[in-house]
Structures are given as structure tokens and as C-alpha cells.
Amino acid sequence: MHSDLKINSLVQLNQFIYLTPLKVLGGNLSFTVLVPVVQLSASNSSGPSPSVNPGVLGDITQGTAVQWSGKKLFGKPFSHRAELAVTLPLGSYDDSYNINASAHAYTFSTYHTFTLMFSDKFSISSRNQFNYNTRIMGQLAKAGAFYNGNYTADYAVMPGLRVAAVGYFLSQLNQDSYDGRSSYYQ
């Protein structure tokens, strides 16, 4: 069966960060708020399109972190950050639409990220994150927990211009479930 279904999204992700002078575990306590603004659309020239919520607010994430800057690893400049965050289901959601800007569930996340500067020209970075989802509010469906990570190795070819090799990995750790049964989706 052929379908011409197209779903498009345009996202503006606003991030607010406050790095406090308060020391915790040798690093600075910090706070992050992510506010996504989205525009969603769907089209299908070969049949009906799913309905799309016209609301533009995505779910808001608040994180509390510790940022370690100015450290050394193998004698090289090293900075890293650990954060616990919760995504709040405050975005645009209405179950009368097939597609919504909000997942309508809480997500709890923890991550560690780092950058190691081997020289002024060469560095490596990575971010490793674990995510746990609650049930969709008012429903019996629950997305599985997942891990995602990314890495970067970059090199400055001239001032203001760097080239990078990047990668991303995503793995769902357990099956989505419905009313506690993961076999429902298999």
C-alpha cells in the first residue's frame, strides 16, 4: 500500500540556564528550563490526513544540575555536567486530535555530558541520557524507557570554523505497554 502522508514539524526550542555561585559536590548548582514552541502540519494527497492540534506550546522541561568547569583530565581542560530533569505535560494536548505538541505524560531524565579539550584545535564531547516515561494522562498507554547518547569530535580548521564528526544512538530499553502489558504492541 502506498501513502503520500507527510507530517511536518518546525520547532523553536528556547533554553534558559542559570548557573549559580553555590557550590555542590565541587561544582556549581544550575537550573535549566526548556520551552519548545512548535508548528505541526499533516497532509496526504492519497487519502485523509490525521488531525493536528493547532496549539504551539510543547511540554516544558525543568532540570537541576551540577556544572564542573575548569577541571583537568589527563592534564587537559575538562568540563562536565550532571542533571536530573522532569518534562511536565503542560503543552498543547487535546485527545480529539491525532497529533499533539504534548506527549501528555511526565518524563524523568538524568544525563551526564562532558567536553575534553585536547588542544585549542581538537576536542571531544559526549552526552549520555536515560529517560523514564509515565502513563499518558487519563489513558492506559505508557511509552517505554529509553537511552540516548551523542558524541562529537571536532577540529578547528581556522578561527571561527570547526569541522566535526558526530554520532547519535537511541535504544528503547523496554517495550511500550498498555494497561501494564507490553505484549499488547507486539
C-alpha positions in Angstrom: 0.0 0.0 0.0 1.3 3.4 -0.9 0.7 6.5 1.1 1.6 10.1 0.5 1.2 11.0 4.2 3.6 13.8 5.3 3.9 15.1 8.8 5.9 18.3 9.2 7.2 20.0 12.3 9.0 23.2 12.9 10.4 23.7 16.4 11.9 26.7 18.2 13.5 25.4 21.4 14.1 28.1 24.0 16.6 27.3 26.7 17.0 29.3 29.9 20.0 28.5 32.1 21.0 29.9 35.5 24.4 28.9 36.8 24.5 29.8 40.5 27.7 30.6 42.5 26.5 28.0 45.0 29.0 25.0 45.2 27.6 21.4 45.3 29.9 18.4 45.1 32.7 20.7 43.9 30.7 22.2 41.0 28.2 25.0 40.5 24.5 24.3 41.1 22.5 25.3 38.0 18.9 25.3 36.7 17.6 24.8 33.2 14.2 25.4 31.6 13.4 24.3 28.1 10.3 25.7 26.4 9.5 24.3 22.9 7.3 26.2 20.5 6.1 24.0 17.6 4.2 24.3 14.4 2.8 20.9 13.2 1.1 20.0 10.0 -0.1 16.9 8.1 -1.0 16.3 4.5 -1.9 13.2 2.4 -2.6 13.6 -1.3 -3.8 9.9 -1.5 -6.3 10.0 1.4 -7.3 11.6 4.6 -4.8 13.3 6.9 -4.6 12.9 10.6 -6.0 15.8 12.6 -3.4 18.2 14.0 -3.7 20.2 17.2 -3.2 23.9 16.2 -1.6 24.7 19.7 2.0 25.6 19.6 3.3 25.0 23.2 5.3 21.8 23.6 6.0 20.2 27.0 8.2 22.2 29.3 11.4 20.6 30.9 12.9 21.8 34.1 16.3 20.5 35.2 18.6 20.8 38.2 22.3 20.2 37.5 25.8 20.5 38.8 28.3 22.0 36.4 32.0 21.3 36.8 34.2 23.8 34.8 37.9 24.4 34.7 38.8 20.8 35.7 41.6 18.7 34.2 41.5 15.1 32.9 44.8 13.6 31.6 46.2 17.1 32.2 43.8 18.6 29.6 40.9 21.0 30.1 37.7 19.1 31.0 34.2 20.3 31.9 31.2 18.2 32.6 27.7 18.4 33.9 25.2 16.0 35.5 21.5 16.8 35.5 18.2 15.5 36.8 15.2 16.8 34.8 11.4 16.4 34.6 9.4 17.1 31.5 6.0 18.5 32.5 2.9 17.7 30.4 2.0 21.4 30.0 2.0 21.6 26.2 -0.9 21.7 23.8 -2.9 18.5 24.1 -6.4 17.5 23.2 -7.3 13.9 22.7 -9.7 14.8 19.9 -6.6 15.4 17.7 -4.4 12.6 16.3 -1.2 14.7 16.6 -0.4 16.9 19.5 2.5 19.1 20.6 2.4 17.5 24.0 3.1 13.9 24.9 0.6 14.3 27.8 2.9 12.3 30.1 5.7 13.0 32.6 9.3 12.1 31.6 12.0 11.8 34.2 15.6 12.1 32.8 19.1 12.0 34.0 22.2 12.8 31.9 25.9 13.3 32.0 27.7 15.4 29.4 31.4 16.3 29.0 33.9 18.1 26.8 37.6 17.3 26.8 39.9 19.8 25.0 43.0 18.0 23.8 44.2 21.3 22.3 42.9 24.7 21.2 42.0 23.0 17.9 40.7 19.5 18.9 38.1 18.4 21.4 35.7 15.5 22.0 32.2 15.8 23.6 29.5 13.3 24.6 26.1 13.3 26.3 24.5 10.2 27.7 20.9 10.3 28.9 18.4 7.9 30.4 14.6 8.7 30.2 11.7 7.1 32.0 8.1 7.9 31.0 4.8 7.7 32.9 1.5 6.7 31.5 -0.2 9.1 29.2 -2.5 11.1 31.5 -6.0 9.6 31.5 -5.0 6.6 29.4 -3.6 3.2 29.9 -0.7 3.6 27.3 2.8 4.1 28.5 6.0 4.6 26.4 9.0 2.5 27.3 12.1 3.9 29.0 15.0 4.7 26.6 18.6 5.7 26.5 20.0 8.2 24.0 23.5 9.5 23.6 25.6 11.5 21.2 29.2 12.2 20.6 31.3 14.7 18.7 35.0 15.0 17.7 35.7 18.4 16.3 38.7 20.2 14.8 39.3 23.9 14.2 40.4 24.4 10.6 40.6 28.2 11.0 39.4 30.7 13.6 35.6 30.5 13.8 35.3 27.4 11.6 35.3 23.8 13.0 34.6 20.5 11.3 33.1 17.7 13.3 32.4 14.0 13.2 29.1 13.4 15.1 27.0 10.4 16.0 23.8 9.7 17.8 22.5 6.5 19.4 19.0 5.7 20.7 17.8 2.5 22.2 14.4 1.8 23.8 15.1 -0.3 26.9 11.7 -1.8 27.4 8.6 -2.2 25.3 5.8 0.3 25.3 2.9 -1.0 27.4 -0.9 -0.8 27.6 -2.5 -1.4 31.0 0.8 -2.8 32.2 1.0 -5.4 29.3 4.0 -4.9 27.0 2.8 -7.8 24.7 -0.1 -5.5 23.6 2.2 -3.8 21.0 4.0 -6.9 19.7 
